Amino acid sequence: MTTAWFEESFGEDYLIVYKHRDISGAQAEVRNMIRWLELPPGAAVFDLCCGMGRHALALAEAGYRVTGADLSDVLLREARRLDVEQRVTWLKSDMRELPPIGPFDAVVNLFTSFGYFDAEDDHIRVLRGMARLLADDGKFIIDYLNPGAVIRGLVPRSQRQDGPLTIIETRAIEDGFVRKRIVVSEPGREDRHYKEQVRLFGLEQFRSMAAAGGLTIEQVYGGYDGSAYDPEHSGRLIMVGKKKGSVQGGER
């Protein structure tokens, strides 16, 4: 049975390739998320695909009760290492098979931690799981790449050094995905090869999948600065919403 790319790529080398993403950036993003989610003090938040825990830790520091889930043992180990005060509950879970816990006041899925699968049904399973975790008056955020901007600004190849390591990344649009191939070269060792792929879902596709998963998208932003979403130029596609059919003080 073939191992899925996401079971191989989020390991030790991932910590090196993406180490430039720091806690301070996550703290700034969380300040806006708190406002969009209308989180009361001490609210329970579920960070789906928490990775090394940057946002989960920032949410915990802001006073929320946080649970973070990820499939990668390596990233969860790093998250626990950074969580010196043990403020977050860390769980190992496939995003398609979330544990029977909750309810949560908010579920967040950040840094394009979605769109990994070949089958659309798998993505809808993730959204159904998010809906199940939410309290009736809970809200969610999905922070995704903006496909229009990705296509316009794609850098086909980049190379950089990290100490003795050479990291080469090539990118292409293929079969409705943006695909990245990473080669990590180190003197005295064989090259390590990784693949990442994310579906180029647009807003209307998300609206359709969200409805099938029991969710409704209410607000859309083009970045953490709260800018209006522009399908061609916005840096991000950030969607905020609630359970389908729940009532939360009207549309805004």
Secondary structure, DSSP 8 states (H G I E B T S, - for coil): ----HHHHSSSHHHHHHTTT--HHHHHHHHHHHHHHHT--TT-EEEEET-TT-HHHHHHHHTT-EEEEEES-HHHHHHHHHH-TT--EEEEE--TTS--S---EEEEEE-SS-----SSHHHHHHHHHHHHHHEEEEEEEEEEEE-HHHHHHH--SEEEEEETTEEEEEEEEEETTEEEEEEEEE-TTS--EEEEEEEE---HHHHHHHHHHTTEEEEEEESSTT--B--TTT-SEEEEEEEETT---S---
